[in-house]
Amino acid sequence: MKRMVLTLFLSMSWLTACGVEMPAPTLIPEPTQIPTPEVTMTPERPFEIKLAEDSMKDPYGVAINSLGHIYVSDAGKNRVLIFDAESNLLAKWDAQGSAEGEFDTLGFGGLAIDLNDNVFVVHNGNYRVQKFDKDGKFILQWGSEGTGDGQFVRAIGIAVDADGNVYVTDDGNPFVQKFDNDGNFLMKFGGEGSGGGKFKHATGIAVDPQGNIFVADYETQHVQKFDASGSFIKAWKMGEDIGFPGTPEGIAVDTDGNVYVTDYDLGRLQVFNNDGNFLWGLGSKKTLDNPFKRPTAIAFGNGKIYVVNQSGAKVSVVDFP
């Protein structure tokens, strides 16, 4: 556009110099500007949960129970940590091994909490999910190695719906599996592919109040939406608001059905409405005071947003805008 304006100006100047009288230019009104959403905001003084001693290593999952207690899967040290709302450490579930209630390889495993405050922990080293009460008492477990129903290869994400059903993603076996609250297999959906209800590297998963299921796919850089029966509804790309592809990792849905997704590579939190339309973003890899660095799981509680940072070994606690 600048090049065209400059050419027009030079042409008019040359004609005037040659004695050619030019008519007054017609003013063209400026087009109506469509406001664009605020894509990057920085929270004021983000609060952080971290350990001064025996610091976390590669934390991944986070969930909050009815008492406001924050549960974090400290994957690199194969344990679950529990904090109160003021970030005081309340307990550690750190028994090492493969027996009931023990952990040996959490890896990229998440955790989730149901309405009765039961805690479900992905334990991908033993290809299982373990269920505990809020105090860490072992209740039950399910899973084994394999690609069959109720089996896992590399389970990662986990979510619980309003009825207590449990959903698990597995990037080594590209299906979402659904279980009841006692670990009985109910159904699965997905399969190998790059969209349209298929998965390449499914990570985060969340369920909205209406039972719709949202799955983040790290490799295809899409978020996909399914109905309660696992039928594909739609998909959308990450990072389109800034014109740069994002990498979805963790996902959560608030009570209004808005979908929150962490961008693992760009260090952002992006928020969409239930149909995938971008609403707002928080953080930026290019911002020095960005609270997020390799963000993974997200949880809501105590009137705050909790985001796990795998790099930096901390949980960022930010206000809703």
C-alpha positions as CSV (number, residue, x, y, z in Angstrom):
1,M,0.0,0.0,0.0
2,K,2.8,2.4,0.8
3,R,4.5,1.7,-2.5
4,M,1.3,2.5,-4.4
5,V,0.7,5.8,-2.5
6,L,4.3,6.9,-3.2
7,T,3.9,6.1,-6.9
8,L,0.7,8.1,-7.1
9,F,2.2,11.1,-5.4
10,L,5.2,11.1,-7.8
11,S,2.9,10.9,-10.8
12,M,0.8,13.8,-9.7
13,S,3.8,15.9,-9.0
14,W,5.2,15.3,-12.5
15,L,1.9,16.3,-14.1
16,T,1.6,19.5,-12.1
17,A,5.1,20.4,-13.1
18,C,4.2,20.0,-16.8
19,G,1.3,22.5,-16.4
20,V,-1.5,19.9,-16.3
21,E,-4.2,21.0,-13.9
22,M,-5.3,18.2,-11.7
23,P,-8.7,17.9,-10.0
24,A,-8.9,17.9,-6.3
25,P,-8.5,14.3,-4.9
26,T,-11.6,12.6,-3.6
27,L,-11.2,11.7,0.0
28,I,-11.9,8.0,0.7
29,P,-13.2,7.4,4.2
30,E,-11.1,5.1,6.4
31,P,-12.6,1.6,6.7
32,T,-14.3,0.7,9.9
33,Q,-11.6,-0.8,12.2
34,I,-12.7,-4.1,13.8
35,P,-11.2,-4.2,17.3
36,T,-8.9,-7.1,17.9
37,P,-8.8,-9.0,21.2
38,E,-6.1,-8.3,23.8
39,V,-3.8,-11.3,23.1
40,T,-1.2,-10.9,25.7
41,M,-1.7,-9.7,29.3
42,T,0.7,-9.9,32.3
43,P,-0.8,-10.5,35.7
44,E,0.3,-8.3,38.5
45,R,2.8,-10.0,40.9
46,P,1.9,-13.6,40.1
47,F,2.0,-15.7,43.2
48,E,4.0,-18.9,43.1
49,I,3.9,-22.2,44.8
50,K,7.4,-23.8,45.1
51,L,9.5,-25.6,47.7
52,A,12.6,-23.8,49.1
53,E,14.1,-27.2,50.1
54,D,13.7,-30.5,48.3
55,S,12.4,-28.6,45.3
56,M,10.0,-30.1,42.7
57,K,11.4,-31.6,39.6
58,D,9.4,-31.6,36.3
59,P,5.9,-31.2,37.9
60,Y,3.1,-31.9,35.6
61,G,-0.5,-32.2,37.0
62,V,-2.5,-30.1,39.3
63,A,-6.0,-30.3,40.8
64,I,-7.8,-28.7,43.7
65,N,-10.3,-30.3,46.1
66,S,-13.4,-28.9,47.9
67,L,-11.2,-27.6,50.8
68,G,-9.1,-25.5,48.5
69,H,-6.1,-27.8,48.9
70,I,-3.8,-28.0,45.8
71,Y,-2.5,-31.4,44.7
72,V,0.5,-31.4,42.4
73,S,2.1,-34.4,40.7
74,D,5.8,-33.9,41.1
75,A,6.6,-36.2,38.3
76,G,10.4,-36.0,38.3
77,K,10.5,-37.1,41.9
78,N,7.6,-39.6,41.7
79,R,5.4,-38.1,44.3
80,V,2.3,-36.1,44.9
81,L,2.5,-32.9,47.0
82,I,-0.4,-31.2,48.8
83,F,-0.5,-27.5,49.6
84,D,-3.0,-25.2,51.3
85,A,-4.2,-22.0,49.6
86,E,-1.3,-20.1,51.2
87,S,1.2,-22.5,49.6
88,N,2.1,-24.3,52.8
89,L,3.1,-27.9,52.3
90,L,0.6,-30.1,54.0
91,A,1.6,-33.6,52.9
92,K,3.7,-35.7,50.6
93,W,2.7,-39.0,49.0
94,D,6.1,-40.3,48.2
95,A,6.2,-44.0,48.9
96,Q,8.5,-45.4,46.1
97,G,7.8,-48.7,44.4
98,S,5.2,-50.6,42.4
99,A,2.9,-51.8,45.2
100,E,-0.5,-50.3,46.0
101,G,-0.2,-46.6,46.7
102,E,3.4,-46.4,45.6
103,F,5.0,-44.6,42.7
104,D,8.1,-45.3,40.6
105,T,7.7,-43.4,37.3
106,L,5.0,-40.7,37.1
107,G,6.6,-39.2,33.9
108,F,4.2,-36.8,32.2
109,G,1.3,-38.1,34.3
110,G,-1.5,-35.9,35.4
111,L,-4.0,-36.1,38.3
112,A,-7.7,-35.3,38.8
113,I,-10.1,-35.0,41.7
114,D,-13.8,-35.9,41.7
115,L,-16.7,-34.3,43.5
116,N,-16.1,-36.6,46.6
117,D,-12.5,-35.4,46.8
118,N,-11.1,-38.7,45.6
119,V,-7.8,-38.3,43.8
120,F,-6.9,-40.1,40.6
121,V,-3.2,-40.3,39.7
122,V,-1.7,-41.4,36.4
123,H,1.2,-43.7,37.1
124,N,2.5,-44.5,33.6
125,G,5.6,-46.4,34.9
126,N,3.3,-49.1,36.0
127,Y,0.7,-48.5,33.2
128,R,-2.1,-47.8,35.7
129,V,-4.3,-45.2,37.4
130,Q,-4.4,-45.2,41.2
131,K,-7.3,-43.8,43.3
132,F,-6.8,-42.4,46.7
133,D,-9.0,-40.5,49.2
134,K,-8.1,-36.9,50.0
135,D,-5.7,-38.0,52.8
136,G,-3.7,-40.4,50.6
137,K,-5.4,-43.6,51.6
138,F,-5.1,-46.1,48.7
139,I,-8.6,-47.1,47.4
140,L,-8.0,-49.0,44.1
141,Q,-6.1,-49.2,40.9
142,W,-6.6,-50.3,37.3
143,G,-4.7,-50.8,34.1
144,S,-1.9,-52.8,32.6
145,E,0.6,-52.5,29.7
146,G,-0.9,-52.9,26.3
147,T,-3.3,-51.4,23.7
148,G,-6.4,-53.2,24.6
149,D,-9.4,-51.8,26.5
150,G,-8.3,-50.7,29.9
151,Q,-4.6,-50.9,29.1
152,F,-2.1,-48.1,28.7
153,V,1.2,-47.5,26.8
154,R,2.0,-44.0,28.0
155,A,-1.0,-42.5,29.7
156,I,-0.7,-38.7,30.3
157,G,-3.9,-36.6,30.8
158,I,-6.8,-37.4,33.1
159,A,-10.1,-35.7,33.8
160,V,-13.3,-36.5,35.8
161,D,-16.8,-35.5,34.8
162,A,-19.7,-34.5,37.0
163,D,-20.8,-38.1,37.3
164,G,-17.4,-39.2,38.5
165,N,-16.4,-40.9,35.2
166,V,-12.7,-40.9,34.5
167,Y,-11.1,-40.1,31.1
168,V,-7.5,-40.8,30.2
169,T,-5.4,-39.8,27.2
170,D,-2.5,-42.0,26.0
171,D,0.0,-40.8,23.4
172,G,1.3,-44.3,22.9
173,N,-2.1,-45.7,22.2
174,P,-4.0,-42.9,20.5
175,F,-7.4,-43.2,22.1
176,V,-9.3,-41.5,24.9
177,Q,-10.5,-44.2,27.3
178,K,-13.5,-43.7,29.6
179,F,-13.9,-45.5,32.9
180,D,-16.4,-45.4,35.7
181,N,-15.3,-44.2,39.2
182,D,-14.2,-47.7,40.1
183,G,-12.0,-48.1,37.0
184,N,-14.4,-50.3,34.9
185,F,-13.9,-49.7,31.2
186,L,-16.9,-48.0,29.5
187,M,-15.7,-46.9,26.1
188,K,-13.0,-45.3,24.0
189,F,-12.8,-43.0,21.0
190,G,-10.1,-41.6,18.7
191,G,-7.4,-43.6,16.9
192,E,-4.3,-42.7,15.0
193,G,-4.6,-39.6,12.7
194,S,-4.2,-35.9,12.4
195,G,-7.6,-34.4,13.0
196,G,-11.3,-35.0,12.7
197,G,-11.5,-37.0,15.9
198,K,-8.1,-38.7,15.6
199,F,-4.9,-38.2,17.6
200,K,-1.2,-38.0,17.2
201,H,0.0,-37.0,20.7
202,A,-3.0,-36.4,22.9
203,T,-2.1,-34.7,26.2
204,G,-4.5,-32.6,28.2
205,I,-8.2,-33.4,28.6
206,A,-11.2,-31.7,30.2
207,V,-14.9,-32.2,30.4
208,D,-17.4,-29.3,30.5
209,P,-20.6,-29.2,32.6
210,Q,-22.6,-30.4,29.6
211,G,-20.4,-33.5,29.2
212,N,-18.5,-32.2,26.1
213,I,-14.9,-33.5,26.0
214,F,-11.9,-31.3,25.0
215,V,-8.6,-32.9,24.1
216,A,-5.3,-31.1,23.4
217,D,-3.0,-32.7,20.8
218,Y,0.6,-31.6,21.2
219,E,1.8,-32.8,17.8
220,T,-1.0,-31.6,15.5
221,Q,-1.3,-28.3,17.5
222,H,-5.1,-28.7,17.7
223,V,-7.7,-28.7,20.4
224,Q,-10.6,-31.1,19.6
225,K,-14.1,-31.1,20.9
226,F,-16.3,-34.2,21.3
227,D,-19.8,-34.8,22.6
228,A,-20.4,-37.0,25.6
229,S,-20.5,-40.1,23.4
230,G,-17.1,-39.4,21.9
231,S,-18.4,-38.2,18.6
232,F,-16.2,-35.5,17.0
233,I,-17.7,-32.0,16.9
234,K,-14.9,-29.6,15.8
235,A,-11.2,-28.7,16.1
236,W,-9.2,-25.5,16.2
237,K,-5.6,-24.5,16.0
238,M,-3.5,-22.9,18.7
239,G,-1.9,-19.5,18.2
240,E,-4.0,-18.2,15.4
241,D,-4.6,-15.0,17.3
242,I,-0.9,-14.1,17.1
243,G,-0.3,-15.6,13.7
244,F,2.1,-18.2,15.1
245,P,1.4,-21.9,15.7
246,G,1.1,-22.9,19.3
247,T,1.7,-26.2,21.1
248,P,-1.2,-27.2,23.4
249,E,-0.4,-29.2,26.5
250,G,-2.8,-28.8,29.4
251,I,-6.5,-28.0,29.2
252,A,-9.3,-27.0,31.6
253,V,-12.9,-25.8,31.3
254,D,-14.5,-23.3,33.7
255,T,-18.1,-23.3,34.9
256,D,-19.2,-21.1,31.9
257,G,-17.8,-23.6,29.5
258,N,-14.8,-21.5,28.5
259,V,-11.7,-23.6,27.5
260,Y,-8.3,-22.8,28.9
261,V,-5.2,-24.2,27.1
262,T,-1.6,-23.9,28.0
263,D,0.9,-23.4,25.2
264,Y,4.0,-25.4,26.2
265,D,6.4,-23.9,23.7
266,L,5.3,-20.3,23.7
267,G,4.7,-20.0,27.4
268,R,1.1,-18.8,27.1
269,L,-2.3,-19.5,28.5
270,Q,-5.0,-19.1,25.8
271,V,-8.7,-19.0,26.5
272,F,-11.5,-19.8,24.0
273,N,-15.2,-20.0,24.3
274,N,-16.9,-23.4,24.1
275,D,-16.9,-23.2,20.2
276,G,-13.2,-22.5,20.0
277,N,-13.4,-18.8,19.4
278,F,-10.4,-17.0,20.9
279,L,-11.2,-14.8,23.9
280,W,-7.9,-13.7,25.5
281,G,-4.4,-14.8,26.2
282,L,-2.0,-14.5,29.2
283,G,1.7,-14.5,29.0
284,S,4.3,-14.4,26.3
285,K,7.7,-16.1,25.8
286,K,9.1,-12.7,24.7
287,T,8.0,-11.0,27.9
288,L,10.6,-11.0,30.7
289,D,8.0,-11.0,33.5
290,N,6.0,-13.8,31.9
291,P,4.9,-16.1,34.8
292,F,4.8,-19.2,32.5
293,K,7.7,-21.4,31.4
294,R,6.9,-24.8,29.8
295,P,3.3,-24.6,31.3
296,T,1.4,-27.9,31.5
297,A,-1.7,-28.6,33.6
298,I,-4.3,-26.0,34.7
299,A,-6.8,-26.0,37.6
300,F,-9.3,-23.5,39.1
301,G,-9.8,-23.0,42.8
302,N,-9.8,-20.4,45.6
303,G,-10.8,-17.8,43.0
304,K,-7.6,-18.3,41.1
305,I,-6.1,-20.0,38.1
306,Y,-3.3,-22.5,38.9
307,V,-0.8,-23.3,36.1
308,V,2.0,-25.8,36.5
309,N,5.4,-24.8,35.1
310,Q,7.5,-27.8,34.2
311,S,10.5,-25.6,33.8
312,G,11.2,-23.6,37.0
313,A,9.5,-26.3,39.2
314,K,6.7,-24.1,40.3
315,V,3.0,-23.5,40.1
316,S,2.0,-20.0,39.0
317,V,-1.2,-18.7,40.7
318,V,-2.9,-15.8,38.8
319,D,-6.1,-13.9,39.0
320,F,-8.9,-14.1,36.5
321,P,-8.7,-11.0,34.4
